Amino acid sequence: MLIQALDPSVPPNLIVDTQAHNIVDNSDISGDERKSILTSLIKSLQSSRNQNVLLIGDVILDRYHHGHSNNLSSIGPVPVLKITRTEENAGAAAHIAQSLTSLGILVDFHTAVGNDEEGKAIIENLGDYEVDVKSIEVIDNHTTLVKTRYFGSRESLLDRPQLMLQADVEDPNDIPKLYTDNIHNKALQAVEGSSAIVISDYDKGVVNNEASIRLIQAANDLEIPIVMDPKLTGLERSAGATVVIFERRGIELLRRRMEVFSTREAAMALVRKHNWGALLILGGSDGVTLYHSDGRVVSTSSSIENPRQQVGLHDAAASAICFALGNGHDLIASSVLASAACDCILESLDGDSILTREALMLRIEEISWKMQISDR
């Protein structure tokens, strides 16, 4: 149910959704502004060159098993998956590195893997996308994090597989301080000369409070934008970031903890508390919403009605924002590009979620074309 907001702290042009606890911004940006943004983004995608991005964060080996699931087990109420295909991809920060490279960006990547088969697979996978791996620390007697996902569908519904199970294997011990110190010192030395910085924090040891705060401070001193994808339990590490990325369920969880009524109120309180330039909320097929530190709330709807998958939305959004900010676009335009990047992932097949410049350009051009058609 939608009602006019009665709270005097809520601007009169906003409407409160009393069921979803969301605030819908009726003002948004104008159609002409959006068209201008799309045009400028297309130009950047066509001509951008010589971007250098500093990326630091945890990495994961994503392993996918695909198959048919037509029956239940005879000894328990669980589905039986007949595996027909298995694939492995580098995930988390490594996935961002692949997308950034596919967007034509030079990536200075700082992370750590174990000296095991899984760590070697990540480095090999990065090499396939021509990501520079010279700054990756390889640690003896350390287990590389692996996330294994099992997707199944009935044979008659092969185009709509469902995630049935996820199994994680990780090292119970922290990354040795010698290696984290090397990672952080090398990253700090690489701040100057970067067009943007991405911190992808899965709280697996590569990023800690001190390193993150020092990196953000160094970047702010040089007016370099920082894109942060943090764990909800580690928001203190993101203080001063240019833009921070959450999923919708994340902001809803924090809203409840903060005991406030609306998403907007929770988002703006977080932006003020942590001194962020903006907070970007990913809503999957519902699009993205940017909560700007100046009070603007800009929503960009998704063009995908029946998404195939959502794995990799954070990485795609971070890569797109990094590309946009590094090319001189503001946070509003960056959120528009992030929405298009998320659409690329939503429409892609399972396990096929590397963001490319060609796919992003086609998506932006399609959105622009649809806007022109709707004006006729």
Number of C-alpha atoms within 10 A of each C-alpha: 7 13 10 12 17 11 9 7 8 16 11 12 11 16 18 23 17 14 8 13 16 17 20 19 18 13 12 14 15 9 11 10 12 18 16 13 20 20 14 14 24 19 12 17 19 12 7 17 13 10 19 22 26 23 26 28 26 22 27 25 27 21 21 19 20 22 20 20 19 14 13 12 10 9 6 8 9 11 15 16 21 15 14 10 10 13 11 18 21 24 25 20 26 28 27 30 31 27 25 30 24 19 23 17 23 20 23 23 25 28 25 24 26 20 16 15 11 21 24 16 16 25 21 16 20 21 13 10 15 15 23 17 17 10 15 18 17 18 17 10 10 20 20 24 21 21 17 18 19 19 22 26 20 16 12 9 10 12 12 17 21 17 16 14 11 12 10 13 13 13 14 8 10 11 18 12 11 8 17 21 13 15 23 22 13 14 22 17 11 19 22 16 13 20 23 26 29 26 26 25 25 19 15 17 17 27 23 16 13 10 19 23 18 14 23 27 17 16 23 15 10 13 13 21 23 30 27 27 24 21 17 15 8 13 15 15 23 25 21 22 29 25 29 24 22 20 15 17 12 14 22 19 12 16 21 14 10 13 10 14 16 19 24 24 18 19 24 20 16 21 24 15 12 15 16 22 21 28 26 29 24 25 19 21 20 16 20 25 24 26 27 20 20 11 12 16 25 20 24 21 16 19 20 18 11 10 18 17 22 18 17 20 24 23 29 28 30 30 29 28 30 27 28 25 22 23 19 13 18 13 21 24 21 27 31 27 29 30 32 30 29 33 27 24 29 25 19 18 16 20 20 13 24 25 28 20 19 12 17 23 21 14 20 21 16 14 17 18 12 11 15 11 9 7 7 5
